[in-house]
Amino acid sequence: MTLRKKLLFLAVIYGTLLLGLVAAEVALRFSKSETTTRLRYAYSPDVVGEFLPNQSLYDTRKPRVKWKVTINVEGYRGRPVAVPKPRGVYRLLVLGDSLVEGSYVDDGSTLAERLEALLRRSLGDRIEVVGIGRAGYTITDEMDYVREKGHRLDPDAVVLVSALNDVADLSRPIQYRAFLKLATGYEKRHPILQALIEPVRNTAVYNFLYRKWVLLRLKTSLDLGTVDPRPLRERVSYTEARNAEWTPDYWGYFRRYCELLGGFQRELGAQNRRLLYVVFPDVEQLAPSDPLISQRRLKECTASHRIPTV
């Protein structure tokens, strides 16, 4: 085979591959079945918030329900507040998981932003509300955050927002915040790989392949390098929260959650800060006949620690 024929053969091969990738990208985008842009989930010790700072995008992790999200210079949603806290300001720190992060919620409509607007209408602009939430967080992540970063905000009170999956999240072999630190460390140790990924990060094909890779890692014991996501799988199911009778394992994690909640209350109290607890219903608890077992038991827990609860 002459050099010209070899080059022509390679051109046909690479051209076919390129056309295939373009066709796949177009098909995935038109089907609205795959994300192209989403928030960067990584740990940064240099900012007060829990996201990589200075992000502004339409998150399309569910392409049919995209939403506008901006992460400020300090790594959280909403306007950045002054650190140290100015004299005369009363500051609330709202902690939680995706409820506080504001998944599927446009800028300006997150829980913390709406709460601040409501309080300012009646109490004035010396009230500040900062929302620090990450999907997947539970009480251990939130306590770890306050110890490491949250204290810099000097909050007068902490509002802990809980969904009914927090107890199940506590059953993971590794907590989500610790996992993010491991994943971020891996990225920093492999800068060449990250440089190769960056140009295609916001393509549907890359996100499709990445999602399939995560599913493969979750279902198999193959060592593919990178950080193993399997320790993020819960040992108990969050659906148990809706059951009238709980298994012994779930009861064990619930009791640990209650003990941690009491410890968090004492820890904040020693710093002259109040803890308020808010529990949201599960989306499947909207039927009037639901007994709200978890809410009742959580309220019994908070009452035993004298934590104001909504």
Secondary structure, DSSP 4 states (H G I P E B T S, - for coil): --HHHHHHHHHHHHHHHHHHHHHHHHHHHHHT-S-S--------TTSSSSS-SSEEEEE-SSGGG-EEEEE-TTSSSS----SSPPTT-EEEEEEESHHHHTTT--TT-SHHHHHHHHHHHHH-TTEEEEEEE-TT--HHHHHHHHHHTGGGG--SEEEEEE-TTHHHHTTSSS-HHHHHHHHHHHHHH-HHHHHHHGGGTTSHHHHHHHHHHHHHHHH-----SS---GGGS-SS-GGGGG-SS--HHHHHHHHHHHHHHHHHHHHHHTTT-EEEEEEPPPGGG-STT---HHHHHHHHHHHHTT--B-
